Amino acid sequence: MRKFVPREKLSKKAKRELDKQARKMWGTLNPVTRKAADPGIYKRKRFRIEDYDSAGTFL
């Protein structure tokens, strides 16, 4: 059985190994693409003239 050693007393290399074991893999899922857009954020993208038809309604 392994002895318990506090994280503060571990070497840098041992801390990295612990961190590596604690991380979870997302697999094929990309968490950035799953984030919903915030409705309160200012959007820089402006509507272009090509996005409207001749009647002035958005396509």
N, C-alpha and C positions, 0 to 999 in steps of 0.2 A: 504494500500500500504506500502511495506517495505521501510525503509530508506536505502540510499546507504551508506555503510561503506567501506572505503578503505581496501584493503587486508592487508596492513601493520598493521592496527589497530585491525584486527580480532584475536580471540584466536586461539591457535594451533588446537583445536578441530574443530572450524568453518572452518579453512583453509583446513583441511582434508576433510570435507564434500563438500566444493566447488570443490576440486580436484577430488573427487570421482564422482561428477556429470559431470565434464568436460571430463572424460575419456570415450573413445569409446570402445565398445566390438567388438572383431573380430569374435565372433561366432565360427563356426567350422573351420574357416580359420586360419592357423598358418603362421604368416608373416615370420618366419625364414625359412620355407621350400620353400617360394616363391622367395627367394633372388637368383639372378643369380650368377654363379661362376665368379670371376674376372680372366680374361685370363692372367693378368700380375703377379699373385701370384705364388710363388714357391711351387710346389707340392712335398711333401716328399715321397708320395707313389711311389715306384719304380715298373717297370714291372718285373714280375716274369718269370722264365723259363717256367712255366706251361702255361703262357698266350700266348706263341708262339707255332706254330706247327713245324714239323720237317723241313719245307722248310725255316723257319726263318721269316715268316710273322706273324703279329699280328692277333690273332683270334678275 
